[in-house]
Amino acid sequence: MIKKLLTPKAELVVRDPHGRRLPTKGAVKPFTAFWRRRVKDGDVIAQQPPKQPIAKSKSSKKGGNT
């Protein structure tokens, strides 16, 4: 399923299908018919979700036993 970053338009309180508020900063959600209707109505802005940061590998500690 396609996921989108969904952000409510300024000053609007938008609830998801489960009754929870959509954060003002937005949230990555599955782009279902419910959210497509909210975008079409102009209540929500849909954007591509941010790419996940690449996890850095743990480097070995310098200095160890001598």
C-alpha positions, -999 to +999 in steps of 0.1 A: +000+000+000+012+035-008+020+057+022+020+095+022+030+122+046-004+138+055-005+172+071-037+191+080-043+225+064-036+255+087-057+257+118-078+226+110-083+196+133-085+165+112-093+131+127-082+097+112-107+069+106-101+057+142-109+091+158-073+101+166-062+136+157-037+141+128-007+158+143-001+194+130+034+183+119+018+155+099+021+117+100+029+090+075-002+070+069-015+045+042-031+066+014-066+051+016-098+063+001-105+081+034-074+102+031-079+108-007-113+123+002-097+146+028-072+157+002-099+163-024-120+183+002-089+205+009-086+195+046-053+176+042-021+181+022-004+148+009+033+147+003+059+120-004+071+106+030+106+114+040+132+088+032+143+068+062+178+078+074+204+052+068+213+036+101+249+042+110+270+011+119+286+012+153+323+018+149+347+000+172+360+019+201+395+032+197+420+025+224+411-009+237+434-030+258+472-026+252 
